[in-house]
Amino acid sequence: MPDAPAPKAIVIEQYKSYVSDIGNVGTRYATANGFYLSVLTALLGVLAYVGTGKAIDKTTCLVVVLVAVFAIAICWIWRKTIVFYGKLFGGKFEVLKEKIEPQLGLEVNVYQAEFKAVYDERKAEFLTSNEAKVPVLLAVFFAVVAVLAVCAALK
């Protein structure tokens, strides 16, 4: 019967597994962002097609408003997704920094040191905080398009 792995070996395997899992979460996050951006790009294409080369009548205005409202809803969901992933990444790195790295007994705990260097010393903003602004800006854009369509249809 083989010897049971030493506790430090178990922690190292957990560490490696956890780091790999964070990479997988990052891949899912990038895929989700690509999905939302693709949907919004398609909706923008619909708006461009509907509004090309003709005056905005009530039917066109209705289509523009409906597409814009749908796009705003997608932006809201996208922002919530970004915020969720920001919290998920934060939680995962917290576990690495506070729970796993200290058990390894290393001279340098890389994730703890990196967090301190980037966020404490250099005062960097979390990337997901900046990314969460993009859907808000796009939602404002779609809202402005809808308002302009209504104004044009009322003339």
Stockholm file with secondary structure:
# STOCKHOLM 1.0

chainA/1-155         MPDAPAPKAIVIEQYKSYVSDIGNVGTRYATANGFYLSVLTALLGVLAYVGTGKAIDKTTCLVVVLVAVFAIAICWIWRKTIVFYGKLFGGKFEVLKEKIEPQLGLEVNVYQAEFKAVYDERKAEFLTSNEAKVPVLLAVFFAVVAVLAVCAALK
#=GR chainA/1-155 SS CCCCCCHHHHHHHHHHHHHHHHHHHHHHHHHHHHHHHHHHHHHHHHHHHHTSSSCCCHHHHHHHHHHHHHHHHHHHHHHHHHHHHHHHHHHHHHIIIIIIHHHHTCSCCHHHHHHIIIIIISCCCCHHHHHTHHHHHHHHHHHHHHHHHHHHHHC
#=GC SS_cons         CCCCCCHHHHHHHHHHHHHHHHHHHHHHHHHHHHHHHHHHHHHHHHHHHHTSSSCCCHHHHHHHHHHHHHHHHHHHHHHHHHHHHHHHHHHHHHIIIIIIHHHHTCSCCHHHHHHIIIIIISCCCCHHHHHTHHHHHHHHHHHHHHHHHHHHHHC
//
